[in-house]
Amino acid sequence: MNVKFQVTSLFVVSLFSLLFFSLVAAMIRADKLLDFDRAVIEAVQSQEAPFITSIMKFFTEIGSTKIVVILCLLIIFFLYKVLHHRMELLLFIGVVIGSPILNKVLKEIFRRARPDLHRLIEIGGYSFPSGHAMNAFTVYGIITFLLWRHIFIRSGRTLLLLGSSFFIIMIGVSRIYLGVHYPSDIIGGYFASGFWLATSIWFFQWVMERRPHLASRMLKRAVKTSK
C-alpha cells in the first residue's frame, strides 16, 4: 500500500475518532444516552450466571494494568531482541504509555460517576471513558499494526485481526457485565483510544517517510560545511 495513502488514511481515522468521541461526550453531558446505557446494561446483565461471571472476570483481568504491563514487556522484548526494530519499539512504548495518561486526563475533565445499578465487583474512580477499553484498544491495536507487516499469509492476518478484535470487545463487554461501566464509557474509550492510536501511527509513518529526505539534507549540509 502506498505510504502517502496510509498516512492520509490514518489522519482521516484520527479525525473521525475525535469527532465521534466528542459526539459521545456531548451526549453524555446532555444526558442523552441514559436510556441507551440502561437498556444495554439490562440486556447484558440479564445473562448473569456463575460460569459467565467467571469468564467476564477473566477478561476484565486481562485488561487490568498488571496484565497489560506484563504483555507490553513481552512485546518490547520481542521487538528489541527478535525483530531488532528500534523505531517500532519507540512507537510501541510511546503509544502504551500515552494511553493511560490520556485516560486519566479525560476522566478528570468529565468526572462521570460509575453506574450504581448492579455491581459484581467494587472499584473506585471515575467512569468516562473506560480505562480498560482504552488500554485494550491501544495495546491490541498497536500489536496488530506491528505484526501485520510480518505476516504475509491472508489467513494469518485474518486470525490476528479477529483475535485482537475479540479481546478488545470482550474486555469492554466484561466491564458492562460486571456493572462498573456504562456502555457509553466503553464506546467513548474506544473512540478516544482510536484517536490516540491513529494519531501516533500517523506521526510515526510521517516521520519514517521523511527520514531519507532529512538524512539527505543533513548530509548535504555536512558536505558544504566541510568545504
Salt bridges, closest charged atoms under 4 A:
ASP37 OD2 - ARG112 NH2 3.13
GLU48 OE1 - HIS118 NE2 2.89
GLU61 OE2 - LYS66 NZ 3.52
GLU88 OE1 - HIS85 ND1 3.87
GLU88 OE2 - ARG149 NH2 3.69
GLU108 OE1 - ARG111 NH2 3.09
GLU122 OE1 - ARG119 NH1 3.43
ASP185 OD1 - ARG112 NH1 2.76
ASP185 OD2 - HIS181 ND1 3.29
